[in-house]
Amino acid sequence: MGIGGPGTAVRVALSRQRADEWAVVLAAADIPHWLRRRLDGWALIVPAPDAAAALESLDAYDRENAREGADRGDAVPPSRPVTMVGVYVALLLIGLFAITGSRAGRSEWFQHGEADATRMMAGEWWRAVTALTLHADAPHLLGNAVAGALLVTAVCQQLGPGVGLWLVLLAGAGGNALTAAVHGAGHVSVGASTAIFGAVGILAGLRILTPGRVGSRLGKWWVVAATSLVLLALLGTGPNADLLAHVFGLLAGGALGLVAALTLRWMPRAPVQWLLVAAAGAAVCGAWRLAFWSVTP
């Protein structure tokens, strides 16, 4: 196997096993090659001058297997380490609720951290982040914790814990900022649900442009869009729900998912992913520090 560097991707496999199988074929043909992990799977790379020969060898291998009646479809999803980031986020939200209490208690946490549109438009941008960690009451917290454990984990399983967590955080904060801008003065909200709907949007965006990454049952983009709207109707339109924040979270997440699918071609390695996780945690802590430094009359 050659040394990784510039070259031409002749094939992309969802599973490492399938990519290794193709690599053996090229090794037998004495064609330099290497594997590279990408957002869409495992890419088999060869020097550009060898691309035609590599494709010919792989096509001949496929034809030989077809004659033998071998079923060598590439339907096996890539093997990924199981991540529990969403569960950890849910536990952190529960722990913070034990400290802050409910909105009815009017603790200092709510005074400094809720998404008050008036104050956000006056420059207290950190409230777009801090409000994601506050919850009005225990049922509000429980719903977001359960949904977050599932959906944040799903995003991080697709993009890695660091990239996934950052996109969810940006979708939630972006949704809160857009809501404050549209609602204007007098609007106040709290809760992680904006980020939860952001996670739904991210998964939808990934599914639209890289269908092999998010399962095979949702076949077309309009199915994903319809599924997102159903989730919005079921989870985000209750009597106390902030519908506009949920919609903006969904749209922000969808935009981020599309951007990730279009631009993130190489999957960051584990050390980088976990550095990004630490950075996301530091960003939330930094937002809270700014919140308590600010003067609230």
N, C-alpha and C positions, 0 to 999 in steps of 0.2 A: 504494500500500500504506500502511495506517495505521501509527500509532506503537504499539509494543508496550505492553500494560498489561492491566488487568482486562478480562475478556470471557468469551465462551463458545466452547469448542472444538466446532466443527461437524463436523470430520473429523480423523482422524489417519492419516498415510501412513507406510509403512515407508521409502519413498525420498524424497529431497529433490526429485527430478525430478517425481514424482507430485504432491507438495504444491505445487510451482510451477505445475503444470498447472491445479490447482484454483484457485490464486490468480489466474491469468489470467482464469478464468471470472468470479470475483467482481469483478475490476477492470473487466471489460467491462460488468458489471451496476451499476457505480458503488457497490459495497458496501464500506465500510471493512473492512480485514482486515490481519492480520499472521501471520507464521509464528513458531513457538516450538519449539525442540528439547526433547523430553521423553524420558524413559526408554523409552517405548514407540514412539517415532518422531518425526515432524514433525507438530505440531498446527497446524491452520488455525483461527485465532481471529478472532472478529468481536465487535463490541459486542452485548450481550445483546438489545437491541431489534431488531437486524438478523438474528438467528439464523434465524428462520423464512424470511425472504426468501433468505438465503444457501443454506439447505438446498433450497429450491425451485429456485433457479438451478442448483445442483449436480446435483440429481435430473434436471432437464430436460436438462442436458448429458450425463448418463449415458444417458438414454433416446435422445437423438439419436445417440450413438455406437453404442448397441445396434442401432439401425435400420440404421446404416451397416455393421454387422458388424465393428466394431473391437474387438479384444481388448485391453481396457485394465485387465486385472487388476492388483492391487497386490501381486504376488508377489515383486517385486524387493526384496531386503533393503536396508536403509539403507546408504548409502555411508559407511564409517568409515575413518579413517586407520589404516593397519596399525601395530600396536604390537608391540614385541619385548621387553616387560618381562619375560616369563617366561624368555627366553633370558638376559637380563642377570642375573636372579636366579640362574639355574643357574651362570653364570660366576662370580658372587660366592661361591656355595657351594663351587665347586671351588677358588677362590683361598683361601678361608678354611681349607679342608681342608689345603692345602699348608702353612699356618701352624700349625694345631692338631695335625695328625697324627691317627692313629687312636686309638680308645679304649684299645688295648693299651699305647700309650705313656704313658698316665696323665699327660698334660701338665696344667699348671695350668689350661688352658682347660676341661678336663673337670671338674676339681675344683671350679671356680667356676661353671660354666655348665650342667652336665647337670641334667635334670629329676629331682632327688632329692626324692621325695615328703615325706620327713621334714623337710627344710629348707624346702621350699615351704610346708608347713603351719605351719612356725615363723615365716613371714613373708617368706621370700626369694622373693617372687612373680615377680621378674624371670627366674627360671630357666625359667618357662613360655615365655618369648621366646627366651632364649639357647640353650636346648636345640634349638630348630629349626634352628640354624646349625651344629650339631655332628653328625658322622657316625662310626659305629663303625668302618667300614673302607671301602676303595675301592669294592667292589660296592654297598654300602649307599648311598654317595654317588652313584654312577653312576645307579642306578635312580631316585633322587629328582631328580637333575639333569635327566634325560631327561623324566620325568613332569612336573616343574615347568615346563620349557621349553614343554611343550604345554598343560598345564591352566591354569597361571597366566596364560599369554598369552591363552587363551580367555576367562577371567574378565575380564581387562583390556580385551579387545576389546569385550566387552559393556557394561562399566560405566565404561570409561575407566581409564587407568593408575593414577591416584591412588586412586579409590574402590575399584577392583578389588584393588589391592595391600593396602589397609587391611583389606578384608574377609577376604582370605586370611590375613593376619597375625593378625587377631582370632580367626579360626576355629582356626588352629593353636595359638595361646596358650590359647584357651578349652578346646580339646580336651586339652591337657597339664594344665591346672588341674583339669579334671573327672576326668581319669585319676588324678592324685595324690590327689584327695579320696576317690575310690572305693577305690583300691588301699591307701592308707594307708602307714604306715611301711615302709621297706625296698624300695620300688619305685624304680628308677632307669631313665631312658630318654633317648635322644637321637635326633635326626633330623628332617628336614623333612617326613617322610611324613604326620604329623598335619595339617600345613597343606595337603599335596597332596590328601588326602582331604577337607579343608575346601573346597578348590577344586571338587572333584566335587560336594559338597553345595550350594555356591553356584550352580553351573550348573543343578543339579536344581531348586532353589528358584525360580530365574528362569524355568526352562522351564515349571514348573507354573502360575505365575500370569501370565507374559507369553510365551506360546508362540511368538509371531512373532519373538522376539529370539534364540532359540537354535536356529535351523534348523527345518525342517518335517518331518523324518523321524520324530521321536519324538512321536507324536501325542497320547498321553494321559499323565496323571500317573503311572499305574501302570507304564507302560513306562519312564519315567525312574527310578522307584524300583527296578524290576527291574534296569535297567542299572547303577545304583549298587551294588546288592548283588553283581552279577557282578564288577564292578571290585574290590570289597572282597575277594571270594573269590579272585580271580586275583592281586592285588597285595599284599593286606594280611594274609594268613594263613599266611605261611611259618613255618618252624621258629623263626626269630629275630625274627619280627615282633611288635610290641606291638598285638595285636588290639584291646584295649579303647581304646587311644589312637586307632587308626584309626576305630573306630566313633564315638567322641566327636567326633573331628575332622569326620567326615561329618555327624553330627547338628548340630554347631555351625555348620558351613557351610550346611547346609540351612536352619536357622533364620535365619541372616543373609541368605541369598538371598531367602527369603520376605519378610523385613522390608524389604529393598531394593526388591523388586518392589512392595510395598504403599505405601511411604512416599517413595521417591526418584522424584518425578515430573518433575524437571527435571535434565537432564544438565549437570553443572558444565562450564564452559568450560576450554579447554586450560591457561591459566595456573593456574587453581585446581587442576586435576588434577596438574600437575607440582609445585605446592607441596605437595600431599598426598603425592606420591612422596617428596619430600625429607623431609617430616615422618615418613613411615614409616621411612626410613633412619635418621633421627635417633633415633627411638624404639628401634630395635634397638641402635644405638650407645650410647644412654643406658642400656639394660638391661645391656649388657656393662660399662659403666663402674660401675654399681652392683654388678655381680657381683664385680669386682676390688677394689672398696672394702670389700666384706663380709669378715669374718674367718672363715676356714675352719680349724678346729683340725686 
